[in-house]
């Protein structure tokens, strides 16, 4: 194993309260920390833990493909690993959820013979379950990125929750936009109306980043989605519209097995 290492950690959603002791220790002990979080306050907080903290935020540029930004972030991190340093990438929420750079950086570092691993953090999904009182084991949960529903044919189950991530950039094929307009959201709505009634109540959710902030939880009919306020951190939650249908054939087979016990 070569000298130099990489660990990608999650800082959680709410400043200071969601980071694990392991992740915090990794930041404190690192030679260099690359950080990509939701706000400047969190970035400053991480800077208080280590003398060499470098923001990845400047790599983003309006009109530039996010994939190009990600490649530059990746190169910056791997360069320091190859220089023999113990590198930490500190990412907003969970470093493995809607985060291409941590996964790719760990994969690349391992291929080059360096030690690399990931430490989880509390994600927006974790906060969503707590704030909305949803147990994914009750009815089941489907999770899709908004553009996936537009780009690909998808069989949705109205008996389960549908969680749609990043509806604020629905339909963006350029990966260069930070938001898409109502005409793009109309395409997402067109897809959803194939499985859900227009009057069905849905929720727009945003987790709190600071302890003094309030969770955003806005209820509206599905038909109002096009003109709703939706940005990068907004998640669309669609509750079930019908009960789960029993699988009578399988229930009968189970009954026969139970009679043999």
C-alpha positions as CSV (number, residue, x, y, z in Angstrom):
1,X,0.0,0.0,0.0
2,X,1.4,3.3,-1.1
3,X,1.9,6.3,1.2
4,X,-1.0,8.7,1.0
5,X,-4.7,8.0,1.7
6,X,-8.2,9.3,1.1
7,X,-11.3,9.2,3.2
8,X,-14.6,10.9,2.1
9,X,-16.8,11.8,5.1
10,X,-20.3,13.2,5.5
11,X,-20.9,16.4,7.5
12,X,-24.6,15.7,7.8
13,X,-27.4,18.2,7.1
14,X,-27.5,20.4,10.2
15,X,-24.4,22.2,11.2
16,X,-22.4,20.6,14.0
17,X,-25.1,18.1,15.1
18,X,-25.0,15.4,12.4
19,X,-21.3,14.7,11.9
20,X,-20.0,11.4,13.4
21,X,-17.1,11.3,15.9
22,X,-15.1,9.2,13.3
23,X,-15.7,11.7,10.5
24,X,-14.7,14.6,12.8
25,X,-11.5,12.9,13.9
26,X,-10.7,12.2,10.2
27,X,-11.0,15.9,9.5
28,X,-8.9,16.9,12.5
29,X,-6.1,14.4,11.7
30,X,-5.9,15.0,7.9
31,X,-3.0,16.7,6.1
32,X,-5.4,18.4,3.8
33,X,-9.2,18.7,3.8
34,X,-11.3,19.4,0.7
35,X,-14.8,20.6,1.5
36,X,-18.0,20.8,-0.4
37,X,-20.9,21.8,1.8
38,X,-24.2,23.8,1.5
39,X,-23.1,27.1,3.1
40,X,-20.2,29.3,4.1
41,X,-21.0,28.9,7.8
42,X,-20.4,25.1,7.7
43,X,-17.3,25.7,5.6
44,X,-15.9,28.0,8.3
45,X,-16.8,25.5,11.0
46,X,-14.7,22.8,9.2
47,X,-11.9,25.3,8.8
48,X,-11.7,25.5,12.6
49,X,-10.8,21.8,12.8
50,X,-7.9,21.8,10.4
51,X,-5.2,24.2,9.3
52,X,-5.4,23.2,5.6
53,X,-9.0,23.3,4.4
54,X,-9.7,23.9,0.7
55,X,-13.1,24.6,-0.7
56,X,-14.3,22.8,-3.8
57,X,-17.1,25.3,-4.4
58,X,-15.2,27.5,-6.8
59,X,-15.0,24.7,-9.3
60,X,-18.7,25.2,-10.0
61,X,-19.4,27.7,-12.8
62,X,-22.8,28.8,-14.2
63,X,-23.0,27.5,-17.8
64,X,-20.2,25.0,-17.4
65,X,-21.1,21.3,-17.2
66,X,-21.0,20.0,-13.7
67,X,-19.2,17.0,-14.9
68,X,-16.3,19.2,-15.9
69,X,-16.4,20.7,-12.4
70,X,-16.4,17.2,-10.9
71,X,-13.4,16.2,-12.9
72,X,-11.5,19.2,-11.6
73,X,-12.4,18.4,-8.0
74,X,-11.4,14.8,-8.5
75,X,-8.0,15.9,-10.0
76,X,-7.3,18.3,-7.1
77,X,-8.0,15.6,-4.5
78,X,-6.1,12.8,-6.2
79,X,-3.1,15.0,-6.8
80,X,-2.7,15.5,-3.0
81,X,-3.1,11.7,-2.4
82,X,-0.4,11.0,-4.9
83,X,1.8,13.5,-3.1
84,X,1.7,11.2,-0.1
85,X,-0.8,13.1,2.0
86,X,-3.6,11.9,4.1
87,X,-6.6,13.6,2.4
88,X,-10.1,14.0,3.5
89,X,-13.1,15.0,1.4
90,X,-15.8,16.5,3.5
91,X,-19.2,16.5,1.8
92,X,-22.6,17.8,2.6
93,X,-25.0,15.2,4.0
94,X,-23.9,11.7,3.1
95,X,-20.8,11.5,0.8
96,X,-22.3,8.6,-1.1
97,X,-25.7,10.1,-1.9
98,X,-26.0,12.2,-5.1
99,X,-22.3,12.7,-5.0
100,X,-20.2,11.5,-8.0
101,X,-16.9,12.9,-6.8
102,X,-16.5,10.9,-3.6
103,X,-17.3,7.5,-5.2
104,X,-15.0,8.2,-8.2
105,X,-12.2,9.5,-6.0
106,X,-12.3,6.4,-3.8
107,X,-12.4,4.2,-6.9
108,X,-9.5,6.0,-8.5
109,X,-7.3,6.1,-5.4
110,X,-7.8,2.3,-4.8
111,X,-6.9,1.6,-8.4
112,X,-3.7,3.5,-7.9
113,X,-2.9,1.4,-4.8
114,X,-3.8,3.9,-2.1
115,X,-6.0,3.3,1.0
116,X,-9.4,4.9,0.5
117,X,-12.8,4.5,2.2
118,X,-16.0,6.3,3.0
119,X,-17.6,7.4,6.3
120,X,-21.3,7.9,6.2
121,X,-23.2,11.0,7.3
122,X,-26.8,11.9,7.9
123,X,-28.4,12.5,4.6
124,X,-31.5,14.5,3.4
125,X,-33.3,11.1,3.1
126,X,-32.6,10.4,6.8
127,X,-34.0,13.8,7.8
128,X,-37.0,13.4,5.5
129,X,-38.1,10.2,7.3
130,X,-37.8,11.9,10.7
131,X,-39.4,15.2,9.7
132,X,-42.3,13.7,7.7
133,X,-42.9,10.7,10.0
134,X,-42.4,8.2,7.3
135,X,-41.4,4.6,7.9
136,X,-40.2,3.3,4.5
137,X,-41.0,-0.2,5.7
138,X,-44.7,0.5,6.0
139,X,-45.7,1.0,2.3
140,X,-42.3,1.0,0.7
141,X,-40.4,3.9,-0.9
142,X,-39.4,4.6,-4.5
143,X,-36.5,7.0,-5.0
144,X,-35.7,8.6,-8.4
145,X,-33.7,11.6,-9.6
146,X,-36.2,13.9,-11.3
147,X,-34.5,13.8,-14.7
148,X,-34.5,10.0,-14.7
149,X,-38.3,10.0,-14.8
150,X,-38.1,12.2,-17.9
151,X,-35.3,10.4,-19.7
152,X,-36.3,6.8,-19.0
153,X,-39.4,4.7,-19.0
154,X,-40.2,3.9,-15.4
155,X,-42.9,1.8,-13.8
156,X,-44.2,3.7,-10.7
157,X,-46.1,2.1,-7.9
158,X,-48.8,4.4,-6.5
159,X,-49.2,2.2,-3.5
160,X,-45.8,3.2,-2.2
161,X,-44.2,6.6,-1.4
162,X,-42.4,8.3,-4.3
163,X,-39.4,10.4,-3.4
164,X,-38.2,12.6,-6.3
165,X,-34.7,14.2,-5.8
166,X,-33.5,17.4,-7.5
167,X,-36.8,18.4,-9.2
168,X,-35.3,21.9,-9.4
169,X,-33.1,20.8,-12.3
170,X,-35.5,18.4,-13.9
171,X,-34.8,17.7,-17.5
172,X,-31.3,19.3,-17.6
173,X,-29.3,17.3,-20.1
174,X,-26.4,19.8,-20.2
175,X,-25.5,19.4,-16.5
176,X,-24.7,23.1,-16.7
177,X,-27.8,24.6,-15.1
178,X,-28.6,25.3,-11.5
179,X,-32.3,25.4,-12.2
180,X,-34.8,24.6,-15.0
181,X,-37.9,26.6,-15.8
182,X,-41.6,25.8,-15.7
183,X,-41.6,24.2,-19.2
184,X,-39.2,21.6,-17.9
185,X,-41.2,20.9,-14.8
186,X,-44.3,20.6,-17.0
187,X,-42.5,17.5,-18.6
188,X,-42.0,16.0,-15.1
189,X,-45.6,16.7,-14.3
190,X,-46.7,15.0,-17.6
191,X,-44.9,11.9,-16.5
192,X,-46.3,11.9,-13.0
193,X,-49.9,12.4,-14.2
194,X,-49.7,9.1,-15.9
195,X,-49.7,7.4,-12.5
196,X,-51.2,10.0,-10.1
197,X,-54.4,12.2,-10.2
198,X,-53.8,16.0,-10.7
199,X,-55.6,16.8,-7.4
200,X,-53.4,14.4,-5.3
201,X,-51.7,16.2,-2.4
202,X,-47.8,16.2,-2.6
203,X,-45.1,17.7,-0.5
204,X,-42.1,19.9,-1.1
205,X,-39.5,19.3,1.5
206,X,-36.2,20.9,2.5
207,X,-34.2,19.8,5.5
208,X,-32.8,22.4,7.9
209,X,-29.1,23.3,7.5
210,X,-28.9,25.3,10.8
211,X,-30.4,24.6,14.1
212,X,-32.2,28.0,14.0
213,X,-33.8,27.2,10.6
214,X,-37.2,25.7,10.1
215,X,-37.9,22.6,7.9
216,X,-39.7,23.5,4.7
217,X,-42.8,21.4,4.3
218,X,-45.2,22.7,1.7
219,X,-48.4,20.8,0.7
220,X,-49.9,21.4,-2.7
221,X,-51.9,19.6,-5.4
222,X,-49.7,17.8,-7.9
223,X,-51.2,20.0,-10.6
224,X,-49.5,23.1,-9.0
225,X,-46.0,21.6,-9.3
226,X,-45.1,23.6,-12.4
227,X,-45.3,27.0,-10.8
228,X,-44.1,26.0,-7.3
229,X,-40.9,27.4,-5.7
230,X,-38.4,24.6,-6.3
231,X,-34.6,24.9,-6.0
232,X,-31.6,22.6,-5.8
233,X,-32.2,21.4,-2.3
234,X,-36.0,20.8,-2.7
235,X,-37.3,17.2,-2.6
236,X,-40.7,16.2,-4.0
237,X,-42.6,13.7,-1.9
238,X,-45.7,11.9,-3.3
239,X,-47.6,9.8,-0.8
240,X,-49.4,6.6,-1.9
241,X,-52.7,7.0,-3.7
242,X,-54.1,3.6,-3.1
243,X,-53.7,0.7,-0.7
244,X,-51.3,-2.2,-1.4
245,X,-53.0,-5.0,-3.4
246,X,-52.8,-8.5,-1.9
247,X,-51.0,-11.1,-4.0
248,X,-53.6,-13.8,-3.5
249,X,-51.6,-16.4,-5.5
250,X,-48.6,-16.1,-3.2
251,X,-50.7,-15.9,-0.1
252,X,-52.3,-19.2,-1.1
253,X,-48.8,-20.8,-1.6
254,X,-47.8,-19.5,1.9
255,X,-50.9,-21.0,3.4
256,X,-50.0,-24.4,1.9
257,X,-46.4,-24.1,3.3
258,X,-47.7,-23.2,6.8
259,X,-50.1,-26.2,6.7
260,X,-47.0,-28.5,6.1
261,X,-45.1,-27.1,9.1
